[in-house]
């Protein structure tokens, strides 16, 4: 077993298990988490013994999305280091922003490009930027009390990997992206977003048992079938959609409405601002109050 602070990597026979390991922070995504997932996928890809990969989270939830506090504290950087001039208040460099977010997209897409099947194991919640990560998996298994959704559709974001429309089709992609509505496990199974729904306590064992079955199929056969399926979606414009999604994500974070929304964190507190965002829809943190 190889253990990092943010992501654990473990091989068990024919499967590799990547575990997001920030349970005290609800496994929110930081630079270390994103890098750890990418490094884990690389390690599993290079392993002769590994035939399939499981992506899961430690603690109460799979992941609650991007760590906005880390972002505000400078926990995120940009690989774009071209010379720049001192910026006036409110100035925005769209190229630097794109390079920053696209760097994450490329690391999420390592899951897509991996020649081995990757199964995402969703328990608790997978929300916001977490969906950009988890929807890159080949198949999703979900706990029956879990939820998935892209709440930033309401303000401050668009999906960057933009796998939603390709996994859901037009009607359901619009239904859940225009509103940011949380999707429960029963609905996720019905609309074809996940492969299986299981009781939470049965989920880990079921995912591992399913992943172990791939050892009975030649690795080159798995790689070619995955490549063929993925190519069909890339031919439908996935790359162009991701380019626009990443650019639009930056735009939506720099509108006047978005800037005022982010500023209100300091005035009202993060939890209250999120509560006000979700209260009209009665989901996410407001679900129990519905």
Buried (B, 14 or more C-beta within 10 A) or exposed (E): EEEBEBBBBBBBEBBBBBBBBBEEBBBBBBBBBBBBBBBBBBBBBEBEEBBBBBBBBBBEBBBBBBBBEBBEEEEBEBEBEEEEEEEEEEEEBEEBBBBBBBBBBBBBBBBBEBEBBBBBBBBBBBBBBBBBBBBBBBBBBBBBEBBBBBBBBBBBBBBBBBBBBBBBEEEBBEBBBEBBBBBBBEBBBEBEBBBBBBEBEEBBEBBBEBBBEBBEEEBEEBBEEBEEEBEEBEEEBBEEBBBBBBBBBBEBBBEEEBBEBBEBBEEEEEEEBBBEBBBEBEBBBBEEEE
